[in-house]
Amino acid sequence: MKVGSWQDSPGWAAAGGARRVGIFLNTEKPVARAVGADLARWLESAGVQVRLRPADAEAIGRPDLARSEADFLIGSDFLIVMGGDGTLLAAARLAAAVDVPILGVNLGHIGFLTEVELKNLWSALPDYIAGRCLLDNRVMLEATVMRPQGPGPGFFALNDVTLTKGPLARLIHLEVQVDGRQAAEYPADGVIVSTPTGSTAYNFAAGGPVVDPAADVLLVSPICPYSLISIRTFVVDANSVITVRAKEHGRREEIMLTVDGQEGYKLAADEHVLVKKAKRVVRLLRAKRWDFYTVLAQRMSAAGQPGGVSSIETGAPDEDPGDH
């Protein structure tokens, strides 16, 4: 499967429509719980078998729909994710492992990844159930913690992987290598390695460029670099292997590896991080009229409105507009 490519229709289109659909909820949102219950009833009335994680099934009062984590994912034709981009990022890391497509329903406000606005959900659902939609394949990152004795923990990200300083207000010195060759050295608050999908997230906030998600590239952006002449952001071939290590990483410095703004790992002094394009991809369901640049213009316009700027796209928990 080529990343950045479009497939005309999902597999269930030729089989007469989806038969099994999973619902993935941000249960901290009351609207997600309420609409999730309505969605389950709607799908059942359409002859679709509904699957939920045990906690989500309990939250909407339908324990009869609970499935194990493995059955919930592997047995589903696709997932309907109800929340914001942060919820979708969490679901994507799970779904990509078993190649299950995702339909994102936006319950936040600025969502680059989610597909359907809540007000349009009921009119849009029949097309997705029937397979009258496209599959948008998005590249993921695989980050591996490297130790003197060999590879350590591994992580997958749809948006980005970051190395950042700890709680003390102190610069860290980071060295970036591309395919084993030194590319940059930054005295900075951190470094972001992002996918094209993640270019509108933390990378963008750090001054990096917006990149078409179909581009087969990776981006490296420093966070608040303390230099007038250092390279700010550079773009590398997606098949490159990026190594980020801290220079003079001593006991006084705490350096964190963060994945999609949601998973964290504290690096030991003798550890560094290797980042490359993952073999797995995230498959997002899109309407046939979907266009990245149209969505970009709409979201950037919305971000300029009062209350429009959100942390959703950076992977932070989905929040209400009044929280900012």
matplotlib code that plots the C-alpha trace (Angstrom):
import matplotlib.pyplot as plt

x = [0.0, 1.5, 1.4, -0.2, -2.2, -5.9, -7.9, -11.2, -13.3, -12.9, -13.2, -16.8, -18.1, -18.0, -19.5, -22.8, -21.7, -20.0, -21.3, -19.3, -18.4, -16.5, -17.3, -14.3, -15.4, -13.8, -16.1, -14.9, -17.2, -20.9, -21.8, -19.7, -21.6, -25.0, -24.3, -22.5, -25.6, -27.7, -25.1, -25.2, -29.0, -28.7, -26.2, -28.2, -31.3, -29.3, -28.3, -24.8, -23.2, -21.8, -18.7, -17.3, -14.5, -15.8, -15.4, -17.1, -20.0, -20.5, -20.4, -23.3, -25.3, -24.8, -22.7, -24.1, -22.0, -18.7, -15.9, -12.4, -9.7, -8.6, -12.1, -13.2, -10.4, -9.8, -13.5, -14.5, -14.8, -14.0, -14.0, -16.1, -14.0, -16.0, -14.0, -11.4, -8.0, -6.6, -9.0, -8.4, -4.6, -5.1, -7.4, -5.1, -2.2, -4.4, -6.2, -3.1, -1.6, -4.4, -5.1, -8.6, -9.8, -11.1, -13.9, -13.4, -16.3, -15.3, -16.7, -13.9, -13.6, -10.5, -9.9, -7.5, -7.8, -11.5, -13.7, -17.3, -18.8, -21.4, -24.2, -23.6, -23.1, -26.5, -26.8, -23.2, -23.3, -25.1, -22.3, -19.6, -21.5, -22.1, -18.4, -19.1, -15.9, -12.2, -9.3, -6.6, -3.4, -1.2, 2.4, 3.4, 6.6, 8.3, 10.6, 13.0, 14.9, 18.5, 20.6, 24.3, 23.2, 20.7, 17.1, 14.8, 11.2, 9.4, 6.6, 4.4, 3.1, 0.8, 1.7, 5.1, 7.9, 9.5, 12.5, 12.2, 13.7, 12.4, 10.7, 13.8, 14.2, 17.5, 18.5, 19.5, 22.0, 20.7, 22.4, 20.5, 21.8, 20.2, 21.3, 24.3, 25.5, 25.4, 22.7, 22.3, 23.1, 20.7, 20.9, 17.1, 14.1, 13.7, 13.4, 10.3, 10.3, 7.0, 5.1, 3.4, 0.2, 1.8, 3.1, -0.1, 0.5, 3.4, 5.7, 3.5, 3.5, 7.3, 7.5, 7.8, 6.1, 2.7, 3.3, 0.8, 0.0, 0.7, 4.3, 6.8, 8.9, 9.7, 10.3, 12.8, 12.1, 13.8, 11.8, 12.9, 16.5, 19.0, 20.9, 20.7, 22.3, 21.2, 18.9, 15.3, 13.4, 14.7, 12.8, 14.2, 13.3, 10.7, 13.0, 15.7, 16.6, 16.8, 18.8, 18.4, 20.8, 21.5, 25.0, 26.3, 23.2, 24.1, 22.3, 21.1, 19.1, 15.8, 14.9, 11.5, 10.5, 6.9, 4.7, 1.8, 1.7, 0.1, 2.8, 5.9, 9.3, 12.1, 15.5, 18.4, 21.8, 23.1, 20.0, 19.2, 16.3, 16.1, 13.1, 12.0, 8.9, 6.8, 5.7, 2.2, -0.1, -3.2, -6.2, -8.7, -12.1, -12.8, -15.8, -15.1, -15.1, -12.4, -9.5, -6.6, -6.2, -9.9, -9.8, -6.6, -8.1, -11.2, -9.3, -6.9, -9.8, -11.5, -8.3, -8.4, -11.8, -12.2, -11.8, -10.7, -7.1, -7.0, -4.5, -6.4, -4.2, -1.1, -2.4, -3.4, -6.7, -9.7, -11.0, -13.9, -13.3, -13.7, -10.7, -8.2]
y = [0.0, 3.3, 6.1, 9.2, 7.3, 7.1, 3.9, 4.3, 2.4, 0.3, -3.4, -3.6, -1.5, -4.7, -6.8, -4.8, -2.5, -2.6, -5.4, -4.7, -1.2, -0.2, 3.0, 4.6, 7.4, 10.2, 9.4, 12.5, 14.5, 14.3, 14.9, 11.9, 9.6, 10.9, 10.7, 7.4, 5.8, 7.3, 6.1, 2.6, 2.5, 3.9, 1.4, -1.5, -0.3, -0.4, -4.0, -3.3, -5.1, -2.6, -3.1, -1.0, -1.2, -2.3, 1.1, 2.9, 0.4, 1.0, 4.7, 4.7, 2.1, -0.7, -3.4, -5.9, -4.3, -4.7, -6.6, -7.4, -5.1, -7.6, -8.5, -4.8, -3.9, -7.0, -7.8, -4.3, -3.1, 0.4, 2.5, 5.6, 7.8, 10.4, 13.3, 15.6, 15.1, 14.0, 11.2, 10.2, 10.1, 7.7, 5.5, 5.6, 4.1, 1.1, 0.8, 1.0, -2.1, -4.2, -2.1, -1.0, 2.3, 5.2, 7.7, 10.7, 12.7, 16.1, 17.0, 19.6, 22.7, 22.7, 19.2, 18.6, 14.8, 14.3, 14.0, 14.6, 17.5, 16.4, 18.3, 16.3, 12.9, 11.3, 12.4, 11.3, 7.9, 6.0, 6.7, 5.5, 2.3, 1.6, 2.3, 5.3, 7.0, 7.0, 5.7, 8.3, 6.5, 8.4, 7.7, 6.9, 7.2, 4.4, 5.6, 3.3, 4.0, 2.9, 1.6, 0.6, -3.0, -2.6, -1.5, -0.6, 0.4, 1.2, 3.6, 4.6, 8.1, 9.6, 13.2, 13.5, 12.4, 15.0, 15.2, 18.0, 19.3, 18.5, 20.9, 23.1, 26.2, 25.0, 24.5, 21.1, 20.4, 18.0, 16.5, 15.3, 12.8, 11.7, 8.3, 8.4, 11.8, 14.8, 17.3, 19.8, 20.6, 22.6, 24.4, 24.4, 23.4, 20.3, 18.8, 17.6, 14.9, 15.0, 13.4, 15.5, 14.8, 16.3, 19.4, 21.2, 20.3, 21.0, 21.5, 24.4, 25.9, 25.7, 27.6, 24.7, 24.5, 23.0, 20.0, 18.2, 14.9, 13.0, 14.1, 11.3, 13.3, 13.7, 17.1, 18.0, 21.2, 22.6, 24.1, 27.6, 27.2, 29.6, 30.5, 33.1, 30.9, 27.3, 25.5, 25.9, 23.2, 20.8, 18.2, 14.8, 11.9, 9.7, 6.6, 8.3, 7.2, 10.1, 9.9, 12.4, 12.3, 14.7, 16.0, 16.3, 14.5, 14.4, 13.8, 17.4, 17.2, 15.4, 14.7, 13.3, 11.4, 12.2, 10.5, 12.4, 14.5, 11.5, 8.9, 9.7, 8.1, 9.6, 8.9, 7.7, 9.4, 6.6, 6.4, 8.1, 7.9, 6.5, 7.6, 6.3, 5.8, 2.9, 0.0, 0.4, 3.3, 5.0, 4.8, 7.6, 7.5, 10.5, 11.8, 11.6, 15.4, 15.8, 18.1, 18.9, 22.5, 23.3, 21.8, 23.7, 27.0, 26.4, 25.4, 28.2, 30.7, 29.1, 29.4, 33.1, 33.4, 34.0, 30.7, 29.0, 28.1, 24.6, 22.1, 19.2, 18.9, 18.7, 15.6, 17.2, 16.0, 17.3, 20.4, 22.8, 26.2, 28.0, 26.1, 28.3]
z = [0.0, -1.1, 1.5, 0.2, -2.3, -2.6, -3.0, -4.8, -2.2, 0.9, 0.7, 2.1, -0.8, -3.0, -0.2, 0.0, 2.8, 6.2, 8.5, 11.7, 13.0, 16.1, 18.0, 19.8, 22.3, 24.2, 27.2, 29.1, 26.7, 27.6, 24.0, 22.9, 25.4, 24.3, 20.6, 21.0, 22.3, 19.5, 17.0, 18.3, 17.9, 14.4, 13.3, 14.7, 12.9, 9.7, 10.3, 11.4, 14.2, 16.8, 18.9, 21.7, 24.2, 27.6, 29.2, 26.3, 26.3, 30.0, 29.6, 27.1, 29.0, 26.5, 28.2, 25.8, 23.0, 24.8, 23.1, 24.1, 22.8, 20.2, 19.0, 19.0, 16.5, 14.4, 13.9, 12.7, 9.1, 10.3, 13.5, 14.1, 16.4, 18.3, 19.9, 18.3, 16.7, 20.1, 20.3, 16.7, 17.3, 20.2, 18.1, 15.1, 16.9, 17.8, 14.5, 12.3, 14.0, 12.5, 9.4, 10.3, 8.7, 10.8, 10.4, 12.6, 13.9, 15.1, 18.6, 19.1, 17.0, 14.8, 13.4, 10.6, 10.9, 11.7, 8.7, 9.7, 11.7, 14.2, 12.5, 9.3, 10.9, 10.2, 6.6, 5.9, 7.5, 4.8, 2.3, 4.6, 5.5, 1.8, 1.0, -1.2, 0.1, -0.3, 1.8, 2.6, 3.6, 6.1, 6.9, 10.5, 12.4, 14.3, 17.1, 18.9, 22.1, 21.5, 24.4, 24.5, 24.5, 21.6, 20.9, 23.8, 23.8, 20.5, 19.7, 16.8, 16.0, 13.4, 14.0, 15.6, 18.0, 20.2, 22.4, 25.0, 28.1, 31.5, 34.0, 34.6, 32.4, 30.8, 27.2, 26.0, 23.3, 20.6, 17.7, 14.6, 12.2, 8.9, 7.7, 10.0, 8.8, 11.1, 9.8, 12.7, 16.2, 18.3, 21.7, 22.1, 24.2, 22.0, 18.5, 16.7, 14.0, 12.2, 9.4, 6.7, 8.7, 11.8, 9.9, 11.0, 14.6, 17.0, 13.9, 12.8, 16.2, 16.3, 13.0, 10.6, 7.2, 6.3, 4.0, 1.8, 3.5, 0.2, 0.2, 1.0, 3.4, 7.1, 8.9, 11.6, 13.5, 16.6, 19.5, 20.4, 19.1, 20.7, 17.6, 14.8, 12.2, 12.9, 10.5, 11.7, 9.9, 7.3, 5.2, 4.4, 2.3, 4.1, 3.7, 5.8, 9.3, 11.8, 15.0, 17.8, 20.7, 23.6, 24.0, 27.5, 28.8, 32.5, 35.8, 36.0, 32.8, 32.2, 28.6, 27.6, 24.5, 23.7, 21.1, 19.5, 22.6, 24.5, 25.4, 27.2, 28.1, 30.2, 28.5, 30.4, 30.0, 27.7, 25.5, 22.2, 19.7, 16.2, 14.1, 10.7, 8.6, 9.9, 7.7, 9.0, 7.9, 9.2, 6.8, 7.1, 5.5, 3.3, 1.3, -2.4, -2.6, 0.2, -0.6, 1.7, 0.6, 1.0, 4.5, 5.3, 4.2, 6.3, 9.4, 9.2, 8.8, 11.8, 13.9, 13.4, 15.0, 18.8, 20.6, 17.4, 18.4, 19.9, 21.2, 19.7, 16.6, 18.8, 20.4, 23.8, 25.3, 23.4, 25.2, 25.0, 23.4, 26.7, 28.1, 26.2]

ax = plt.figure().add_subplot(projection="3d")
ax.plot(x, y, z, "-o")
ax.set_aspect("equal")
plt.show()
